[in-house]
Amino acid sequence: MNNELEKAFAALRKKYGTHCAAAEHLGIYRDHYRRLRNGRANIPQRTADYILLKAKEAVEDMPDISSTTPAIPHEPAQAAHP
C-alpha cells in the first residue's frame, strides 16, 4: 500500500474515531476494510480512489485535522497503485 492510502486511512480513523466506524461510514465490511488497510487484500483502483476521495472530504470537513494530517492528494487516480 502506498503512503497516500496510509494517510487516507489515518484521516478516516481520526474523523470517525475508529477504523470500524470509518468502514461503516464507507459502506465496507469492517473485516474487509481491515484487510485492505493491513495490505492483506488487493485494493482495486476504484476502491483506492473512493477511499482517497472520502479521506479528502473528511479532512475538508474537519479543519482541526487538516492542519495535523498530511495532505491527501487531489487526484486519487494518481496516488493509488494499480
PyMOL Python script that loads the backbone (N, CA, C, O; Angstrom):
from pymol import cmd

cmd.read_pdbstr("""\
ATOM      1  N   MET A   1       0.853  -1.173   0.000  1.00  0.00           N
ATOM      2  CA  MET A   1       0.000   0.000   0.000  1.00  0.00           C
ATOM      3  C   MET A   1       0.900   1.237   0.000  1.00  0.00           C
ATOM      4  O   MET A   1       1.957   1.265   0.631  1.00  0.00           O
ATOM      5  N   ASN A   2       0.452   2.238  -0.716  1.00  0.00           N
ATOM      6  CA  ASN A   2       1.281   3.444  -0.795  1.00  0.00           C
ATOM      7  C   ASN A   2       1.004   4.395   0.366  1.00  0.00           C
ATOM      8  O   ASN A   2       0.040   4.235   1.114  1.00  0.00           O
ATOM      9  N   ASN A   3       1.863   5.369   0.488  1.00  0.00           N
ATOM     10  CA  ASN A   3       1.821   6.317   1.599  1.00  0.00           C
ATOM     11  C   ASN A   3       0.531   7.142   1.623  1.00  0.00           C
ATOM     12  O   ASN A   3       0.012   7.442   2.698  1.00  0.00           O
ATOM     13  N   GLU A   4       0.016   7.507   0.462  1.00  0.00           N
ATOM     14  CA  GLU A   4      -1.212   8.306   0.408  1.00  0.00           C
ATOM     15  C   GLU A   4      -2.398   7.539   0.980  1.00  0.00           C
ATOM     16  O   GLU A   4      -3.235   8.113   1.676  1.00  0.00           O
ATOM     17  N   LEU A   5      -2.472   6.233   0.685  1.00  0.00           N
ATOM     18  CA  LEU A   5      -3.568   5.437   1.236  1.00  0.00           C
ATOM     19  C   LEU A   5      -3.414   5.279   2.750  1.00  0.00           C
ATOM     20  O   LEU A   5      -4.410   5.291   3.474  1.00  0.00           O
ATOM     21  N   GLU A   6      -2.191   5.133   3.233  1.00  0.00           N
ATOM     22  CA  GLU A   6      -1.979   5.062   4.674  1.00  0.00           C
ATOM     23  C   GLU A   6      -2.465   6.348   5.345  1.00  0.00           C
ATOM     24  O   GLU A   6      -3.110   6.305   6.392  1.00  0.00           O
ATOM     25  N   LYS A   7      -2.152   7.480   4.740  1.00  0.00           N
ATOM     26  CA  LYS A   7      -2.614   8.770   5.272  1.00  0.00           C
ATOM     27  C   LYS A   7      -4.132   8.868   5.205  1.00  0.00           C
ATOM     28  O   LYS A   7      -4.766   9.415   6.108  1.00  0.00           O
ATOM     29  N   ALA A   8      -4.708   8.341   4.142  1.00  0.00           N
ATOM     30  CA  ALA A   8      -6.159   8.379   3.981  1.00  0.00           C
ATOM     31  C   ALA A   8      -6.838   7.554   5.072  1.00  0.00           C
ATOM     32  O   ALA A   8      -7.808   8.009   5.677  1.00  0.00           O
ATOM     33  N   PHE A   9      -6.336   6.343   5.329  1.00  0.00           N
ATOM     34  CA  PHE A   9      -6.903   5.519   6.394  1.00  0.00           C
ATOM     35  C   PHE A   9      -6.772   6.217   7.748  1.00  0.00           C
ATOM     36  O   PHE A   9      -7.690   6.167   8.566  1.00  0.00           O
ATOM     37  N   ALA A  10      -5.642   6.861   7.981  1.00  0.00           N
ATOM     38  CA  ALA A  10      -5.439   7.581   9.247  1.00  0.00           C
ATOM     39  C   ALA A  10      -6.414   8.749   9.375  1.00  0.00           C
ATOM     40  O   ALA A  10      -6.964   8.979  10.452  1.00  0.00           O
ATOM     41  N   ALA A  11      -6.633   9.487   8.289  1.00  0.00           N
ATOM     42  CA  ALA A  11      -7.563  10.621   8.314  1.00  0.00           C
ATOM     43  C   ALA A  11      -8.990  10.138   8.572  1.00  0.00           C
ATOM     44  O   ALA A  11      -9.731  10.770   9.325  1.00  0.00           O
ATOM     45  N   LEU A  12      -9.374   9.028   7.955  1.00  0.00           N
ATOM     46  CA  LEU A  12     -10.721   8.493   8.178  1.00  0.00           C
ATOM     47  C   LEU A  12     -10.890   8.036   9.625  1.00  0.00           C
ATOM     48  O   LEU A  12     -11.942   8.262  10.224  1.00  0.00           O
ATOM     49  N   ARG A  13      -9.871   7.398  10.190  1.00  0.00           N
ATOM     50  CA  ARG A  13      -9.951   6.975  11.581  1.00  0.00           C
ATOM     51  C   ARG A  13     -10.077   8.182  12.508  1.00  0.00           C
ATOM     52  O   ARG A  13     -10.844   8.164  13.471  1.00  0.00           O
ATOM     53  N   LYS A  14      -9.322   9.213  12.207  1.00  0.00           N
ATOM     54  CA  LYS A  14      -9.376  10.419  13.038  1.00  0.00           C
ATOM     55  C   LYS A  14     -10.762  11.072  12.962  1.00  0.00           C
ATOM     56  O   LYS A  14     -11.287  11.545  13.969  1.00  0.00           O
ATOM     57  N   LYS A  15     -11.339  11.093  11.774  1.00  0.00           N
ATOM     58  CA  LYS A  15     -12.664  11.721  11.586  1.00  0.00           C
ATOM     59  C   LYS A  15     -13.756  10.931  12.308  1.00  0.00           C
ATOM     60  O   LYS A  15     -14.607  11.518  12.976  1.00  0.00           O
ATOM     61  N   TYR A  16     -13.734   9.590  12.175  1.00  0.00           N
ATOM     62  CA  TYR A  16     -14.829   8.767  12.683  1.00  0.00           C
ATOM     63  C   TYR A  16     -14.527   8.101  14.020  1.00  0.00           C
ATOM     64  O   TYR A  16     -15.399   7.446  14.590  1.00  0.00           O
ATOM     65  N   GLY A  17     -13.308   8.256  14.528  1.00  0.00           N
ATOM     66  CA  GLY A  17     -12.980   7.733  15.849  1.00  0.00           C
ATOM     67  C   GLY A  17     -12.327   6.361  15.853  1.00  0.00           C
ATOM     68  O   GLY A  17     -11.386   6.121  16.609  1.00  0.00           O
ATOM     69  N   THR A  18     -12.821   5.460  15.011  1.00  0.00           N
ATOM     70  CA  THR A  18     -12.247   4.112  14.915  1.00  0.00           C
ATOM     71  C   THR A  18     -12.245   3.683  13.458  1.00  0.00           C
ATOM     72  O   THR A  18     -12.955   4.246  12.624  1.00  0.00           O
ATOM     73  N   HIS A  19     -11.439   2.682  13.172  1.00  0.00           N
ATOM     74  CA  HIS A  19     -11.446   2.139  11.810  1.00  0.00           C
ATOM     75  C   HIS A  19     -12.771   1.439  11.523  1.00  0.00           C
ATOM     76  O   HIS A  19     -13.250   1.454  10.389  1.00  0.00           O
ATOM     77  N   CYS A  20     -13.360   0.830  12.541  1.00  0.00           N
ATOM     78  CA  CYS A  20     -14.664   0.169  12.342  1.00  0.00           C
ATOM     79  C   CYS A  20     -15.738   1.181  11.950  1.00  0.00           C
ATOM     80  O   CYS A  20     -16.548   0.917  11.062  1.00  0.00           O
ATOM     81  N   ALA A  21     -15.744   2.325  12.604  1.00  0.00           N
ATOM     82  CA  ALA A  21     -16.715   3.369  12.271  1.00  0.00           C
ATOM     83  C   ALA A  21     -16.447   3.928  10.882  1.00  0.00           C
ATOM     84  O   ALA A  21     -17.385   4.222  10.141  1.00  0.00           O
ATOM     85  N   ALA A  22     -15.185   4.075  10.524  1.00  0.00           N
ATOM     86  CA  ALA A  22     -14.842   4.560   9.190  1.00  0.00           C
ATOM     87  C   ALA A  22     -15.318   3.572   8.131  1.00  0.00           C
ATOM     88  O   ALA A  22     -15.878   3.970   7.110  1.00  0.00           O
ATOM     89  N   ALA A  23     -15.096   2.290   8.377  1.00  0.00           N
ATOM     90  CA  ALA A  23     -15.542   1.262   7.432  1.00  0.00           C
ATOM     91  C   ALA A  23     -17.052   1.308   7.262  1.00  0.00           C
ATOM     92  O   ALA A  23     -17.561   1.224   6.144  1.00  0.00           O
ATOM     93  N   GLU A  24     -17.761   1.442   8.367  1.00  0.00           N
ATOM     94  CA  GLU A  24     -19.221   1.510   8.308  1.00  0.00           C
ATOM     95  C   GLU A  24     -19.675   2.729   7.500  1.00  0.00           C
ATOM     96  O   GLU A  24     -20.590   2.633   6.682  1.00  0.00           O
ATOM     97  N   HIS A  25     -19.034   3.862   7.734  1.00  0.00           N
ATOM     98  CA  HIS A  25     -19.395   5.073   7.001  1.00  0.00           C
ATOM     99  C   HIS A  25     -19.148   4.908   5.494  1.00  0.00           C
ATOM    100  O   HIS A  25     -19.913   5.423   4.679  1.00  0.00           O
ATOM    101  N   LEU A  26     -18.094   4.201   5.135  1.00  0.00           N
ATOM    102  CA  LEU A  26     -17.771   3.984   3.728  1.00  0.00           C
ATOM    103  C   LEU A  26     -18.616   2.876   3.108  1.00  0.00           C
ATOM    104  O   LEU A  26     -18.635   2.722   1.887  1.00  0.00           O
ATOM    105  N   GLY A  27     -19.313   2.104   3.935  1.00  0.00           N
ATOM    106  CA  GLY A  27     -20.125   1.009   3.414  1.00  0.00           C
ATOM    107  C   GLY A  27     -19.304  -0.221   3.079  1.00  0.00           C
ATOM    108  O   GLY A  27     -19.665  -0.999   2.196  1.00  0.00           O
ATOM    109  N   ILE A  28     -18.187  -0.394   3.794  1.00  0.00           N
ATOM    110  CA  ILE A  28     -17.307  -1.540   3.586  1.00  0.00           C
ATOM    111  C   ILE A  28     -17.342  -2.378   4.861  1.00  0.00           C
ATOM    112  O   ILE A  28     -17.249  -1.838   5.963  1.00  0.00           O
ATOM    113  N   TYR A  29     -17.478  -3.701   4.714  1.00  0.00           N
ATOM    114  CA  TYR A  29     -17.433  -4.556   5.895  1.00  0.00           C
ATOM    115  C   TYR A  29     -16.127  -4.329   6.635  1.00  0.00           C
ATOM    116  O   TYR A  29     -15.068  -4.206   6.020  1.00  0.00           O
ATOM    117  N   ARG A  30     -16.206  -4.273   7.966  1.00  0.00           N
ATOM    118  CA  ARG A  30     -15.020  -3.918   8.746  1.00  0.00           C
ATOM    119  C   ARG A  30     -13.881  -4.909   8.579  1.00  0.00           C
ATOM    120  O   ARG A  30     -12.717  -4.509   8.606  1.00  0.00           O
ATOM    121  N   ASP A  31     -14.186  -6.199   8.406  1.00  0.00           N
ATOM    122  CA  ASP A  31     -13.118  -7.178   8.198  1.00  0.00           C
ATOM    123  C   ASP A  31     -12.414  -6.940   6.863  1.00  0.00           C
ATOM    124  O   ASP A  31     -11.191  -7.052   6.768  1.00  0.00           O
ATOM    125  N   HIS A  32     -13.185  -6.616   5.849  1.00  0.00           N
ATOM    126  CA  HIS A  32     -12.587  -6.330   4.538  1.00  0.00           C
ATOM    127  C   HIS A  32     -11.780  -5.031   4.599  1.00  0.00           C
ATOM    128  O   HIS A  32     -10.684  -4.950   4.044  1.00  0.00           O
ATOM    129  N   TYR A  33     -12.316  -4.032   5.263  1.00  0.00           N
ATOM    130  CA  TYR A  33     -11.613  -2.758   5.448  1.00  0.00           C
ATOM    131  C   TYR A  33     -10.280  -2.997   6.151  1.00  0.00           C
ATOM    132  O   TYR A  33      -9.258  -2.428   5.769  1.00  0.00           O
ATOM    133  N   ARG A  34     -10.299  -3.844   7.180  1.00  0.00           N
ATOM    134  CA  ARG A  34      -9.075  -4.163   7.913  1.00  0.00           C
ATOM    135  C   ARG A  34      -8.057  -4.844   6.995  1.00  0.00           C
ATOM    136  O   ARG A  34      -6.868  -4.528   7.032  1.00  0.00           O
ATOM    137  N   ARG A  35      -8.535  -5.781   6.171  1.00  0.00           N
ATOM    138  CA  ARG A  35      -7.626  -6.452   5.238  1.00  0.00           C
ATOM    139  C   ARG A  35      -7.058  -5.472   4.219  1.00  0.00           C
ATOM    140  O   ARG A  35      -5.881  -5.566   3.870  1.00  0.00           O
ATOM    141  N   LEU A  36      -7.863  -4.542   3.740  1.00  0.00           N
ATOM    142  CA  LEU A  36      -7.383  -3.512   2.815  1.00  0.00           C
ATOM    143  C   LEU A  36      -6.321  -2.655   3.493  1.00  0.00           C
ATOM    144  O   LEU A  36      -5.263  -2.388   2.924  1.00  0.00           O
ATOM    145  N   ARG A  37      -6.617  -2.235   4.702  1.00  0.00           N
ATOM    146  CA  ARG A  37      -5.745  -1.355   5.457  1.00  0.00           C
ATOM    147  C   ARG A  37      -4.421  -2.019   5.818  1.00  0.00           C
ATOM    148  O   ARG A  37      -3.375  -1.370   5.813  1.00  0.00           O
ATOM    149  N   ASN A  38      -4.468  -3.303   6.129  1.00  0.00           N
ATOM    150  CA  ASN A  38      -3.268  -4.020   6.537  1.00  0.00           C
ATOM    151  C   ASN A  38      -2.506  -4.655   5.380  1.00  0.00           C
ATOM    152  O   ASN A  38      -1.496  -5.325   5.597  1.00  0.00           O
ATOM    153  N   GLY A  39      -2.979  -4.450   4.157  1.00  0.00           N
ATOM    154  CA  GLY A  39      -2.270  -4.967   2.996  1.00  0.00           C
ATOM    155  C   GLY A  39      -2.486  -6.442   2.718  1.00  0.00           C
ATOM    156  O   GLY A  39      -1.752  -7.029   1.923  1.00  0.00           O
ATOM    157  N   ARG A  40      -3.479  -7.057   3.355  1.00  0.00           N
ATOM    158  CA  ARG A  40      -3.753  -8.471   3.117  1.00  0.00           C
ATOM    159  C   ARG A  40      -4.727  -8.698   1.974  1.00  0.00           C
ATOM    160  O   ARG A  40      -4.963  -9.836   1.569  1.00  0.00           O
ATOM    161  N   ALA A  41      -5.289  -7.620   1.457  1.00  0.00           N
ATOM    162  CA  ALA A  41      -6.201  -7.713   0.313  1.00  0.00           C
ATOM    163  C   ALA A  41      -5.759  -6.698  -0.730  1.00  0.00           C
ATOM    164  O   ALA A  41      -5.305  -5.603  -0.398  1.00  0.00           O
ATOM    165  N   ASN A  42      -5.896  -7.073  -1.975  1.00  0.00           N
ATOM    166  CA  ASN A  42      -5.573  -6.161  -3.068  1.00  0.00           C
ATOM    167  C   ASN A  42      -6.601  -5.033  -3.088  1.00  0.00           C
ATOM    168  O   ASN A  42      -7.799  -5.270  -2.934  1.00  0.00           O
ATOM    169  N   ILE A  43      -6.124  -3.813  -3.277  1.00  0.00           N
ATOM    170  CA  ILE A  43      -7.025  -2.660  -3.340  1.00  0.00           C
ATOM    171  C   ILE A  43      -7.204  -2.285  -4.805  1.00  0.00           C
ATOM    172  O   ILE A  43      -6.286  -1.744  -5.421  1.00  0.00           O
ATOM    173  N   PRO A  44      -8.379  -2.567  -5.369  1.00  0.00           N
ATOM    174  CA  PRO A  44      -8.626  -2.159  -6.758  1.00  0.00           C
ATOM    175  C   PRO A  44      -8.559  -0.639  -6.897  1.00  0.00           C
ATOM    176  O   PRO A  44      -8.835   0.089  -5.944  1.00  0.00           O
ATOM    177  N   GLN A  45      -8.203  -0.176  -8.056  1.00  0.00           N
ATOM    178  CA  GLN A  45      -8.055   1.263  -8.297  1.00  0.00           C
ATOM    179  C   GLN A  45      -9.310   2.025  -7.920  1.00  0.00           C
ATOM    180  O   GLN A  45      -9.236   3.093  -7.312  1.00  0.00           O
ATOM    181  N   ARG A  46     -10.451   1.484  -8.274  1.00  0.00           N
ATOM    182  CA  ARG A  46     -11.723   2.149  -7.978  1.00  0.00           C
ATOM    183  C   ARG A  46     -11.933   2.310  -6.469  1.00  0.00           C
ATOM    184  O   ARG A  46     -12.400   3.354  -6.014  1.00  0.00           O
ATOM    185  N   THR A  47     -11.590   1.285  -5.702  1.00  0.00           N
ATOM    186  CA  THR A  47     -11.713   1.344  -4.248  1.00  0.00           C
ATOM    187  C   THR A  47     -10.715   2.325  -3.663  1.00  0.00           C
ATOM    188  O   THR A  47     -11.051   3.091  -2.760  1.00  0.00           O
ATOM    189  N   ALA A  48      -9.489   2.309  -4.169  1.00  0.00           N
ATOM    190  CA  ALA A  48      -8.465   3.251  -3.699  1.00  0.00           C
ATOM    191  C   ALA A  48      -8.912   4.684  -3.950  1.00  0.00           C
ATOM    192  O   ALA A  48      -8.772   5.546  -3.083  1.00  0.00           O
ATOM    193  N   ASP A  49      -9.450   4.933  -5.138  1.00  0.00           N
ATOM    194  CA  ASP A  49      -9.943   6.275  -5.463  1.00  0.00           C
ATOM    195  C   ASP A  49     -11.054   6.701  -4.501  1.00  0.00           C
ATOM    196  O   ASP A  49     -11.097   7.851  -4.064  1.00  0.00           O
ATOM    197  N   TYR A  50     -11.950   5.771  -4.175  1.00  0.00           N
ATOM    198  CA  TYR A  50     -13.060   6.059  -3.261  1.00  0.00           C
ATOM    199  C   TYR A  50     -12.545   6.383  -1.857  1.00  0.00           C
ATOM    200  O   TYR A  50     -13.005   7.336  -1.229  1.00  0.00           O
ATOM    201  N   ILE A  51     -11.599   5.597  -1.373  1.00  0.00           N
ATOM    202  CA  ILE A  51     -11.030   5.827  -0.044  1.00  0.00           C
ATOM    203  C   ILE A  51     -10.327   7.181   0.002  1.00  0.00           C
ATOM    204  O   ILE A  51     -10.491   7.934   0.961  1.00  0.00           O
ATOM    205  N   LEU A  52      -9.554   7.489  -1.019  1.00  0.00           N
ATOM    206  CA  LEU A  52      -8.855   8.774  -1.070  1.00  0.00           C
ATOM    207  C   LEU A  52      -9.837   9.942  -1.137  1.00  0.00           C
ATOM    208  O   LEU A  52      -9.618  10.972  -0.500  1.00  0.00           O
ATOM    209  N   LEU A  53     -10.906   9.788  -1.897  1.00  0.00           N
ATOM    210  CA  LEU A  53     -11.918  10.834  -2.001  1.00  0.00           C
ATOM    211  C   LEU A  53     -12.590  11.068  -0.646  1.00  0.00           C
ATOM    212  O   LEU A  53     -12.745  12.212  -0.219  1.00  0.00           O
ATOM    213  N   LYS A  54     -12.985  10.001   0.019  1.00  0.00           N
ATOM    214  CA  LYS A  54     -13.651  10.137   1.319  1.00  0.00           C
ATOM    215  C   LYS A  54     -12.704  10.708   2.367  1.00  0.00           C
ATOM    216  O   LYS A  54     -13.136  11.463   3.238  1.00  0.00           O
ATOM    217  N   ALA A  55     -11.429  10.363   2.299  1.00  0.00           N
ATOM    218  CA  ALA A  55     -10.458  10.929   3.238  1.00  0.00           C
ATOM    219  C   ALA A  55     -10.279  12.414   2.979  1.00  0.00           C
ATOM    220  O   ALA A  55     -10.180  13.201   3.920  1.00  0.00           O
ATOM    221  N   LYS A  56     -10.237  12.800   1.725  1.00  0.00           N
ATOM    222  CA  LYS A  56     -10.111  14.216   1.367  1.00  0.00           C
ATOM    223  C   LYS A  56     -11.315  14.990   1.893  1.00  0.00           C
ATOM    224  O   LYS A  56     -11.163  16.082   2.440  1.00  0.00           O
ATOM    225  N   GLU A  57     -12.513  14.426   1.727  1.00  0.00           N
ATOM    226  CA  GLU A  57     -13.720  15.066   2.251  1.00  0.00           C
ATOM    227  C   GLU A  57     -13.666  15.159   3.773  1.00  0.00           C
ATOM    228  O   GLU A  57     -14.079  16.169   4.343  1.00  0.00           O
ATOM    229  N   ALA A  58     -13.166  14.124   4.433  1.00  0.00           N
ATOM    230  CA  ALA A  58     -13.076  14.125   5.889  1.00  0.00           C
ATOM    231  C   ALA A  58     -12.145  15.225   6.367  1.00  0.00           C
ATOM    232  O   ALA A  58     -12.446  15.913   7.342  1.00  0.00           O
ATOM    233  N   VAL A  59     -11.023  15.396   5.696  1.00  0.00           N
ATOM    234  CA  VAL A  59     -10.064  16.434   6.070  1.00  0.00           C
ATOM    235  C   VAL A  59     -10.664  17.815   5.841  1.00  0.00           C
ATOM    236  O   VAL A  59     -10.461  18.714   6.657  1.00  0.00           O
ATOM    237  N   GLU A  60     -11.391  18.000   4.757  1.00  0.00           N
ATOM    238  CA  GLU A  60     -12.022  19.288   4.466  1.00  0.00           C
ATOM    239  C   GLU A  60     -13.127  19.603   5.468  1.00  0.00           C
ATOM    240  O   GLU A  60     -13.328  20.766   5.820  1.00  0.00           O
ATOM    241  N   ASP A  61     -13.850  18.577   5.934  1.00  0.00           N
ATOM    242  CA  ASP A  61     -14.942  18.771   6.888  1.00  0.00           C
ATOM    243  C   ASP A  61     -14.449  19.082   8.294  1.00  0.00           C
ATOM    244  O   ASP A  61     -15.168  19.681   9.093  1.00  0.00           O
ATOM    245  N   MET A  62     -13.233  18.677   8.588  1.00  0.00           N
ATOM    246  CA  MET A  62     -12.693  18.880   9.933  1.00  0.00           C
ATOM    247  C   MET A  62     -11.409  19.689   9.859  1.00  0.00           C
ATOM    248  O   MET A  62     -10.326  19.112   9.756  1.00  0.00           O
ATOM    249  N   PRO A  63     -11.505  21.003   9.908  1.00  0.00           N
ATOM    250  CA  PRO A  63     -10.311  21.834   9.780  1.00  0.00           C
ATOM    251  C   PRO A  63      -9.251  21.554  10.832  1.00  0.00           C
ATOM    252  O   PRO A  63      -8.068  21.791  10.587  1.00  0.00           O
ATOM    253  N   ASP A  64      -9.648  21.053  12.001  1.00  0.00           N
ATOM    254  CA  ASP A  64      -8.666  20.763  13.038  1.00  0.00           C
ATOM    255  C   ASP A  64      -7.736  19.614  12.657  1.00  0.00           C
ATOM    256  O   ASP A  64      -6.607  19.561  13.145  1.00  0.00           O
ATOM    257  N   ILE A  65      -8.182  18.678  11.786  1.00  0.00           N
ATOM    258  CA  ILE A  65      -7.267  17.616  11.367  1.00  0.00           C
ATOM    259  C   ILE A  65      -6.529  17.981  10.085  1.00  0.00           C
ATOM    260  O   ILE A  65      -5.510  17.369   9.763  1.00  0.00           O
ATOM    261  N   SER A  66      -7.026  18.961   9.359  1.00  0.00           N
ATOM    262  CA  SER A  66      -6.345  19.324   8.119  1.00  0.00           C
ATOM    263  C   SER A  66      -4.974  19.928   8.391  1.00  0.00           C
ATOM    264  O   SER A  66      -4.084  19.844   7.544  1.00  0.00           O
ATOM    265  N   SER A  67      -4.792  20.539   9.566  1.00  0.00           N
ATOM    266  CA  SER A  67      -3.502  21.132   9.879  1.00  0.00           C
ATOM    267  C   SER A  67      -2.520  20.112  10.434  1.00  0.00           C
ATOM    268  O   SER A  67      -1.310  20.329  10.377  1.00  0.00           O
ATOM    269  N   THR A  68      -3.025  18.990  10.976  1.00  0.00           N
ATOM    270  CA  THR A  68      -2.139  17.995  11.567  1.00  0.00           C
ATOM    271  C   THR A  68      -1.956  16.760  10.691  1.00  0.00           C
ATOM    272  O   THR A  68      -0.989  16.019  10.867  1.00  0.00           O
ATOM    273  N   THR A  69      -2.862  16.529   9.758  1.00  0.00           N
ATOM    274  CA  THR A  69      -2.776  15.367   8.891  1.00  0.00           C
ATOM    275  C   THR A  69      -2.100  15.754   7.594  1.00  0.00           C
ATOM    276  O   THR A  69      -2.434  16.787   7.014  1.00  0.00           O
ATOM    277  N   PRO A  70      -1.156  14.952   7.121  1.00  0.00           N
ATOM    278  CA  PRO A  70      -0.522  15.262   5.839  1.00  0.00           C
ATOM    279  C   PRO A  70      -1.558  15.361   4.726  1.00  0.00           C
ATOM    280  O   PRO A  70      -2.618  14.738   4.795  1.00  0.00           O
ATOM    281  N   ALA A  71      -1.254  16.124   3.735  1.00  0.00           N
ATOM    282  CA  ALA A  71      -2.194  16.397   2.644  1.00  0.00           C
ATOM    283  C   ALA A  71      -2.595  15.121   1.922  1.00  0.00           C
ATOM    284  O   ALA A  71      -1.771  14.243   1.668  1.00  0.00           O
ATOM    285  N   ILE A  72      -3.870  15.039   1.600  1.00  0.00           N
ATOM    286  CA  ILE A  72      -4.403  13.958   0.777  1.00  0.00           C
ATOM    287  C   ILE A  72      -4.374  14.470  -0.656  1.00  0.00           C
ATOM    288  O   ILE A  72      -4.842  15.581  -0.905  1.00  0.00           O
ATOM    289  N   PRO A  73      -3.849  13.713  -1.601  1.00  0.00           N
ATOM    290  CA  PRO A  73      -3.764  14.191  -2.985  1.00  0.00           C
ATOM    291  C   PRO A  73      -5.137  14.553  -3.554  1.00  0.00           C
ATOM    292  O   PRO A  73      -6.152  13.950  -3.208  1.00  0.00           O
ATOM    293  N   HIS A  74      -5.137  15.536  -4.419  1.00  0.00           N
ATOM    294  CA  HIS A  74      -6.398  15.971  -5.040  1.00  0.00           C
ATOM    295  C   HIS A  74      -6.842  15.039  -6.158  1.00  0.00           C
ATOM    296  O   HIS A  74      -8.036  14.946  -6.442  1.00  0.00           O
ATOM    297  N   GLU A  75      -5.918  14.359  -6.786  1.00  0.00           N
ATOM    298  CA  GLU A  75      -6.237  13.433  -7.870  1.00  0.00           C
ATOM    299  C   GLU A  75      -5.999  12.010  -7.387  1.00  0.00           C
ATOM    300  O   GLU A  75      -4.869  11.528  -7.464  1.00  0.00           O
ATOM    301  N   PRO A  76      -7.040  11.310  -6.884  1.00  0.00           N
ATOM    302  CA  PRO A  76      -6.853   9.982  -6.322  1.00  0.00           C
ATOM    303  C   PRO A  76      -6.234   8.980  -7.285  1.00  0.00           C
ATOM    304  O   PRO A  76      -5.437   8.144  -6.860  1.00  0.00           O
ATOM    305  N   ALA A  77      -6.573   9.037  -8.558  1.00  0.00           N
ATOM    306  CA  ALA A  77      -6.064   8.054  -9.509  1.00  0.00           C
ATOM    307  C   ALA A  77      -4.545   8.121  -9.617  1.00  0.00           C
ATOM    308  O   ALA A  77      -3.908   7.108  -9.909  1.00  0.00           O
ATOM    309  N   GLN A  78      -3.956   9.279  -9.392  1.00  0.00           N
ATOM    310  CA  GLN A  78      -2.507   9.397  -9.485  1.00  0.00           C
ATOM    311  C   GLN A  78      -1.826   8.850  -8.235  1.00  0.00           C
ATOM    312  O   GLN A  78      -0.674   8.420  -8.304  1.00  0.00           O
ATOM    313  N   ALA A  79      -2.496   8.856  -7.124  1.00  0.00           N
ATOM    314  CA  ALA A  79      -1.870   8.466  -5.867  1.00  0.00           C
ATOM    315  C   ALA A  79      -1.937   6.959  -5.629  1.00  0.00           C
ATOM    316  O   ALA A  79      -1.052   6.394  -4.987  1.00  0.00           O
ATOM    317  N   ALA A  80      -2.963   6.315  -6.131  1.00  0.00           N
ATOM    318  CA  ALA A  80      -3.154   4.903  -5.869  1.00  0.00           C
ATOM    319  C   ALA A  80      -2.307   4.052  -6.805  1.00  0.00           C
ATOM    320  O   ALA A  80      -1.929   4.471  -7.899  1.00  0.00           O
ATOM    321  N   HIS A  81      -2.029   2.863  -6.343  1.00  0.00           N
ATOM    322  CA  HIS A  81      -1.258   1.948  -7.182  1.00  0.00           C
ATOM    323  C   HIS A  81      -2.189   1.041  -7.956  1.00  0.00           C
ATOM    324  O   HIS A  81      -3.331   0.840  -7.540  1.00  0.00           O
ATOM    325  N   PRO A  82      -1.740   0.486  -9.067  1.00  0.00           N
ATOM    326  CA  PRO A  82      -2.614  -0.392  -9.864  1.00  0.00           C
ATOM    327  C   PRO A  82      -2.922  -1.689  -9.177  1.00  0.00           C
ATOM    328  O   PRO A  82      -3.642  -2.523  -9.726  1.00  0.00           O
TER     329      PRO A  82
END
""", "prot")
cmd.dss("prot")
cmd.show_as("cartoon", "prot")
cmd.util.cbc("prot")
cmd.orient("prot")
